[in-house]
Amino acid sequence: MIRDKIPDSRLIVIYSSLSRYKLTRKHYVELLDSLFQLNCAVAFPAFTYSSRRGNIYSPSLMPDPQNGALSRVAFSEYPGEFLRTADVDYSYIIFNSKHLTINVESLLVNSKRSFGTNSHHSAFFNLNPLLVALGEGFRDGFTPSMQVEALVNTQNREYIRTLAIEENGVTFEREYFARIQWNNSNPIKPNRIRLESILECDATYFKHVNKMGGSTVGINASSFLKILKKYLLEDRNFFYEE
C-alpha cells in the first residue's frame, strides 16, 4: 500500500501507534526492514520534550514512549544508520537521507521554533512527503496539524519562551508551541474525527484497515496543508471540540 504512494520528494514521514497490538519486537524490525527497502528517505518522530521538562537536550536520548513502539525500536536497533534532526522537542530520525533533495545539514542545527516558517517541519513540508499515520489514523494525535496551525496563526495555541540546555551546558532560547487551555477543568480537545472525514475527499488520501482493526492512512503534505489551512482560515475553531 505505502509502496504505491511514494511521492516525488522521496520522503515518507511515519507516525505510528501500534503498541496496543500484539506485535513482538521481531515484527517491528521486519516492518522497519521493509520500509528501509523503499527507494526513498523514511523519517520517524523522536520527540523528547526536553525544554518543557528542564532536561538536557541530547540527540542520544531515547524517544519518549508516546512516540510509539516503532520509533523506539528503530532508534535502538539501527544505531549509527540514521540522522537525527536538531529540534529539542520535536526531533526526527531519518533513514536513507541520501534521497532527500535538501541540504541535510540545515536540519542538524537547533531550531528556535518547531513549527511555522523557517522550522524543520517547514523544511519537511517543502519536500511534499507522504504523511502516514500507521495504526490509528489521524484521530490519535497528528503532529503535522500543528505546522498548519502555526502557519495560520491559530488562536488556540501560543509560543512560550523557554531555555533549552545542551549536553555541553550551553543554553539557548526556545519557543514552545503550546495549546491554550481556555478552561483548565474542561480542556479543548482536537477534533480528529472531523479532520479525517475531510481528508478522505482528497485524491492523494488513502486508507487501509487491517484485520486487527487498525488502519494505515496517508496523504501528501501539500494536500494536507492546503485542506487544513483552508478550513482553519474559514473557521478558527474548526479543529477543536469542547
Secondary structure, DSSP 8 states (H G I E B T S, - for coil): --GGG--TT-EEEEEE--TTS---HHHHHHHHHHHHTSSSEEEEE----HHHHT-EE-TTS---GGG-HHHHHHHHHSTTSEEE---SSS-EEEESGGG-SS-GGGGGS--SBSSSTTSHHHHHHHT--EEEEEEBTTSS--THHHHHHHHTT-TTEEEEEEEEEETTS-EEEEEEEEE--S-TTS--EE-HHHHHHHHTTSTT-EEEE-TTS-EEEEEEHHHHHHHHHHHHHH-TTTTEE-
